[in-house]
Amino acid sequence: MKKELFIAIGDAVLKFCWCPPGKFIQATRGTSLFYKTGNENVVVEFTSGFWISATPLTNAQWLSVLNTDYYEKLKEKPNYPIVSLCLSEVIDFLKKINELNLLKHGLVFDLPNYLQSRYVCYARTSLDEKFYWQELGNDFGEYAWYAENSGLSIHEVGLKLPSVWGVYDALGNVSEMSLDVQAMSGQSILIDPVSTMLDAPYFFSAGGYYASDYDECIEFENEILEYENVNLQEWGMRLIIAEK
């Protein structure tokens, strides 16, 4: 059963979906986890579940928190995902939205970490489940904007079908920022992986509208975003509700 949470911010509303407890296997090659653990695969388990925004953050939602002349152009496409942000802008947004005190004490808005993002892409809670579109007998293109159906451009959020957890655009459309995770050498099981920015401001992305197929959509790439300069790649972002 889907669980939803709605939070008003100015003229906009943030919708969050509940990601239930579960586990999956993560291939680590091409990610920092390979260098941290030395293992090519790790089991990732979420014991408590977490809330994640139902869509990538939109221009209208961004403007409800940071409405300055610099962002005036965003008003032209309110339901499109906000893109081309640098790390300093994201940090400023998170600071401002948390200053609004919209959540219960001890909770904050944050970026998801890499493994939370991957878990949301799969939207399955056990190792032997099929992908949700396969279970329903649907085509992958009904859930994601990718090279075959996107026209090689970004689209408004929420136009495709949601996952079984109610999350839209988890795959395709825009690549999304997410944080690195803590891990130790030899670790083969990560339980409730903890986000980190201690090593470097690493972010990871799922393939966007330009990805050629599901495999490319699910691939995550290591990138370092410029701290002060606007990043020219079409990265988007999504929020989670985390403990402070």
C-alpha positions in Angstrom: 0.0 0.0 0.0 1.3 3.5 -0.9 1.9 5.9 1.9 2.0 9.6 1.1 2.9 12.8 2.9 2.1 16.3 1.7 4.0 19.4 2.9 3.1 22.9 1.8 5.9 25.4 1.1 4.6 28.8 0.1 2.5 28.4 -3.1 3.9 24.9 -3.8 3.4 21.5 -2.2 6.0 18.8 -1.6 4.7 15.2 -1.9 6.7 12.5 -0.3 6.3 8.7 -0.7 7.2 6.0 1.8 10.0 3.5 0.8 9.4 0.4 3.0 12.1 -1.7 4.6 13.9 -4.1 2.3 17.2 -5.2 0.8 19.0 -5.5 -2.6 22.4 -6.4 -4.0 24.5 -3.5 -5.3 27.3 -4.0 -7.8 30.1 -1.6 -6.8 32.4 -1.3 -9.8 32.5 2.3 -11.0 31.4 3.6 -7.6 33.3 4.6 -4.5 32.0 1.5 -2.7 34.4 -0.7 -4.7 37.4 1.2 -3.4 36.0 1.5 0.1 35.0 -2.2 0.6 37.1 -4.1 -1.9 34.0 -6.1 -2.8 32.4 -6.2 -6.2 28.9 -6.7 -4.7 27.4 -5.7 -1.4 24.1 -6.4 0.2 22.2 -3.2 1.2 19.4 -3.3 3.7 17.1 -0.6 4.9 15.5 -1.7 8.2 13.2 1.3 8.9 12.3 2.7 5.5 12.3 6.4 4.6 10.4 9.2 3.0 11.4 10.5 -0.5 9.9 13.2 -2.7 7.5 11.8 -5.3 9.1 13.7 -8.1 12.4 15.4 -8.8 12.3 18.9 -7.3 10.5 21.3 -9.7 11.2 24.9 -10.6 8.1 26.0 -8.7 9.1 24.1 -5.5 12.6 25.6 -5.7 11.1 29.1 -6.1 8.9 28.6 -3.1 12.2 28.5 -1.0 14.6 30.6 -3.0 12.7 33.2 -5.0 15.3 35.7 -6.2 15.8 37.6 -9.4 18.5 35.2 -10.4 15.9 32.4 -10.7 13.2 34.4 -12.4 13.6 32.4 -15.6 12.4 29.3 -13.7 8.8 30.6 -13.6 8.4 29.9 -17.3 8.4 26.1 -16.6 7.0 25.6 -13.1 6.5 21.8 -13.4 9.8 21.0 -15.0 12.6 19.6 -12.8 15.2 22.2 -11.7 18.6 21.4 -13.3 22.1 22.8 -13.7 22.7 23.5 -10.1 26.1 23.6 -8.4 26.8 22.2 -4.9 26.8 25.6 -3.2 23.3 26.3 -4.5 22.0 23.0 -3.3 23.5 23.5 0.1 21.9 27.0 0.3 18.5 25.5 -0.7 18.7 22.8 2.0 19.6 25.4 4.6 16.7 27.7 3.6 14.1 25.0 3.5 15.1 23.6 6.9 15.0 27.1 8.4 11.2 27.1 7.6 10.7 24.5 10.3 8.2 22.4 8.3 9.2 19.1 9.9 9.0 17.7 13.4 11.9 18.3 15.8 14.9 16.2 14.9 14.0 15.8 11.2 15.5 17.6 8.2 15.2 17.8 4.5 18.3 16.4 2.7 19.6 14.8 -0.4 19.3 11.0 -0.6 22.4 9.0 -0.6 23.5 6.9 -3.5 22.1 3.6 -2.1 18.7 5.2 -1.2 18.5 6.5 -4.8 19.3 3.0 -6.1 16.7 1.4 -3.8 14.1 3.8 -5.0 14.9 3.0 -8.7 14.3 -0.7 -8.0 11.2 -0.2 -5.8 11.4 -3.8 -4.6 12.0 -5.1 -1.1 13.5 -8.5 -1.6 16.3 -10.0 -3.7 14.0 -12.2 -5.8 11.3 -9.7 -6.8 11.0 -8.7 -10.4 11.0 -5.0 -11.4 7.6 -3.4 -10.9 6.9 -2.9 -14.6 7.7 -6.6 -15.2 5.4 -7.7 -12.4 2.6 -5.7 -14.0 3.4 -6.8 -17.5 4.0 -3.2 -18.6 6.7 -1.7 -20.9 9.6 0.2 -19.3 8.8 3.2 -21.4 5.5 3.7 -19.6 7.6 4.6 -16.5 10.6 6.5 -17.8 11.6 9.2 -20.3 14.7 7.8 -22.0 16.3 8.0 -25.5 13.5 6.0 -27.2 10.6 8.2 -26.1 12.0 11.5 -24.8 12.9 13.2 -28.0 16.2 13.8 -26.2 14.8 16.5 -24.0 13.7 17.0 -20.4 10.0 16.7 -19.7 7.6 17.9 -17.0 7.7 15.7 -13.9 5.0 13.1 -13.2 3.8 12.5 -16.7 4.8 8.8 -16.7 3.4 6.1 -14.5 4.7 6.0 -10.9 6.5 3.0 -9.3 4.6 0.8 -6.9 5.7 3.1 -4.1 4.2 6.1 -5.9 7.6 7.6 -7.0 7.7 9.3 -10.4 10.7 9.7 -12.7 13.0 7.6 -10.6 14.5 6.5 -13.8 15.1 8.6 -16.9 14.2 12.3 -17.4 16.9 14.0 -15.4 20.0 12.7 -13.6 19.7 13.2 -9.9 22.2 14.2 -7.3 22.8 11.9 -4.4 25.4 11.7 -1.6 28.2 9.2 -1.1 27.9 6.6 1.7 30.2 5.4 4.5 31.7 2.0 4.2 34.7 0.0 5.5 37.2 -2.3 3.9 35.9 -5.8 3.6 32.3 -4.8 4.4 29.9 -7.0 2.4 26.6 -5.9 4.1 25.5 -2.3 4.5 22.6 -1.8 6.9 20.9 1.6 6.8 23.9 3.2 4.9 24.9 6.6 6.2 25.5 9.5 3.9 28.8 11.3 3.9 30.6 14.2 2.3 33.9 13.8 4.2 36.0 12.4 1.4 34.9 14.8 -1.3 31.7 16.4 -2.6 30.8 13.3 -4.6 27.4 12.9 -6.1 26.0 10.1 -8.2 23.4 10.2 -11.0 20.9 7.8 -12.6 20.9 8.0 -16.4 18.5 10.7 -17.7 16.4 11.3 -20.9 19.4 10.5 -23.0 20.0 6.9 -21.7 19.5 4.3 -24.4 17.8 1.6 -22.3 17.0 0.4 -18.8 20.6 -0.6 -18.1 21.9 2.9 -18.8 19.1 4.4 -16.8 20.1 2.4 -13.7 23.8 3.1 -14.1 25.2 5.6 -11.6 28.2 7.7 -12.4 30.7 9.3 -10.0 31.0 13.0 -10.6 32.5 15.9 -8.6 30.4 19.0 -8.9 32.0 22.4 -8.8 31.4 24.0 -5.5 31.1 27.6 -6.6 30.5 27.4 -10.3 27.2 26.5 -11.9 27.4 23.0 -13.2 26.4 22.9 -16.8 25.2 19.3 -16.8 21.5 18.7 -16.5 21.4 17.4 -13.0 18.3 17.4 -11.0 17.7 16.7 -7.3 15.2 14.9 -5.0 14.6 15.3 -1.3 14.4 12.8 1.6 13.3 13.4 5.1 16.2 12.4 7.4 17.1 12.4 11.1 19.1 15.5 12.0 
